Amino acid sequence: MSQDSVTITVQDVTGEKEHIVAYGADRTIGELVEDPRVLQEVDLAPVGSGTAGVTYGARRERDEILLNTDDKLGDVLKDGESVRLLPQIVAG
């Protein structure tokens, strides 16, 4: 039986700001790290908002693995886990 959503804690780069979100298990990590509502809750600038070249990656705190943007949340995260959003600078 598959679950419909995963409830996780999203943290800023320092780990000091946290926000609990329930996100669809079939949604991708890429969708999570680009969601302006999620970024706002942890005081990170939205992708492409005057911070040209900045995107975010997600690191699973349990094992400090950087998750791929095409990973499905339900495949790589369990309820109650934490991910830390990390800025990724794209040279341009």
FENPE-V283493 format. One record per residue. N is the residue number from 1. RES is the residue in one letter. PHI is phi in whole degrees, 0 to 359 (* if undefined). PSI is psi in whole degrees, 0 to 359 (999 if undefined). BURIAL is # if it has 16 or more other C-alpha atoms within 10 Angstrom, else .. Layout:
n->N res->RES phi->PHI psi->PSI burial->BURIAL
n->N res->RES phi->PHI psi->PSI burial->BURIAL
//
This chain:
n->1 res->M phi->* psi->129 burial->.
n->2 res->S phi->264 psi->151 burial->.
n->3 res->Q phi->267 psi->153 burial->.
n->4 res->D phi->277 psi->328 burial->.
n->5 res->S phi->216 psi->163 burial->#
n->6 res->V phi->234 psi->130 burial->#
n->7 res->T phi->260 psi->117 burial->#
n->8 res->I phi->229 psi->164 burial->#
n->9 res->T phi->257 psi->125 burial->#
n->10 res->V phi->257 psi->131 burial->#
n->11 res->Q phi->241 psi->152 burial->#
n->12 res->D phi->286 psi->180 burial->#
n->13 res->V phi->299 psi->329 burial->#
n->14 res->T phi->276 psi->341 burial->.
n->15 res->G phi->84 psi->0 burial->.
n->16 res->E phi->278 psi->329 burial->.
n->17 res->K phi->257 psi->129 burial->.
n->18 res->E phi->227 psi->151 burial->#
n->19 res->H phi->214 psi->132 burial->.
n->20 res->I phi->269 psi->129 burial->.
n->21 res->V phi->229 psi->147 burial->#
n->22 res->A phi->255 psi->120 burial->.
n->23 res->Y phi->233 psi->146 burial->#
n->24 res->G phi->304 psi->133 burial->#
n->25 res->A phi->297 psi->336 burial->#
n->26 res->D phi->269 psi->359 burial->#
n->27 res->R phi->282 psi->159 burial->#
n->28 res->T phi->261 psi->162 burial->#
n->29 res->I phi->301 psi->321 burial->#
n->30 res->G phi->302 psi->319 burial->#
n->31 res->E phi->294 psi->320 burial->.
n->32 res->L phi->298 psi->311 burial->#
n->33 res->V phi->285 psi->349 burial->#
n->34 res->E phi->256 psi->357 burial->#
n->35 res->D phi->288 psi->114 burial->.
n->36 res->P phi->300 psi->329 burial->.
n->37 res->R phi->292 psi->319 burial->.
n->38 res->V phi->294 psi->313 burial->#
n->39 res->L phi->299 psi->319 burial->#
n->40 res->Q phi->297 psi->321 burial->.
n->41 res->E phi->297 psi->334 burial->#
n->42 res->V phi->249 psi->21 burial->#
n->43 res->D phi->57 psi->40 burial->.
n->44 res->L phi->252 psi->143 burial->#
n->45 res->A phi->293 psi->139 burial->#
n->46 res->P phi->300 psi->149 burial->#
n->47 res->V phi->301 psi->130 burial->#
n->48 res->G phi->78 psi->19 burial->.
n->49 res->S phi->254 psi->64 burial->.
n->50 res->G phi->84 psi->357 burial->.
n->51 res->T phi->248 psi->60 burial->.
n->52 res->A phi->309 psi->134 burial->.
n->53 res->G phi->86 psi->357 burial->.
n->54 res->V phi->262 psi->127 burial->#
n->55 res->T phi->232 psi->178 burial->#
n->56 res->Y phi->234 psi->146 burial->#
n->57 res->G phi->247 psi->168 burial->#
n->58 res->A phi->237 psi->127 burial->#
n->59 res->R phi->252 psi->124 burial->#
n->60 res->R phi->287 psi->122 burial->#
n->61 res->E phi->290 psi->331 burial->.
n->62 res->R phi->306 psi->316 burial->.
n->63 res->D phi->228 psi->9 burial->.
n->64 res->E phi->59 psi->33 burial->.
n->65 res->I phi->271 psi->132 burial->.
n->66 res->L phi->280 psi->120 burial->.
n->67 res->L phi->277 psi->149 burial->#
n->68 res->N phi->281 psi->146 burial->.
n->69 res->T phi->296 psi->336 burial->#
n->70 res->D phi->266 psi->2 burial->.
n->71 res->D phi->294 psi->137 burial->#
n->72 res->K phi->279 psi->136 burial->#
n->73 res->L phi->305 psi->316 burial->#
n->74 res->G phi->295 psi->340 burial->#
n->75 res->D phi->274 psi->333 burial->.
n->76 res->V phi->242 psi->351 burial->.
n->77 res->L phi->229 psi->147 burial->#
n->78 res->K phi->249 psi->157 burial->.
n->79 res->D phi->309 psi->136 burial->.
n->80 res->G phi->90 psi->353 burial->.
n->81 res->E phi->283 psi->164 burial->#
n->82 res->S phi->243 psi->144 burial->#
n->83 res->V phi->233 psi->143 burial->#
n->84 res->R phi->252 psi->129 burial->#
n->85 res->L phi->274 psi->127 burial->#
n->86 res->L phi->240 psi->131 burial->#
n->87 res->P phi->293 psi->140 burial->#
n->88 res->Q phi->237 psi->116 burial->.
n->89 res->I phi->276 psi->127 burial->.
n->90 res->V phi->256 psi->116 burial->.
n->91 res->A phi->292 psi->140 burial->.
n->92 res->G phi->211 psi->999 burial->.
//
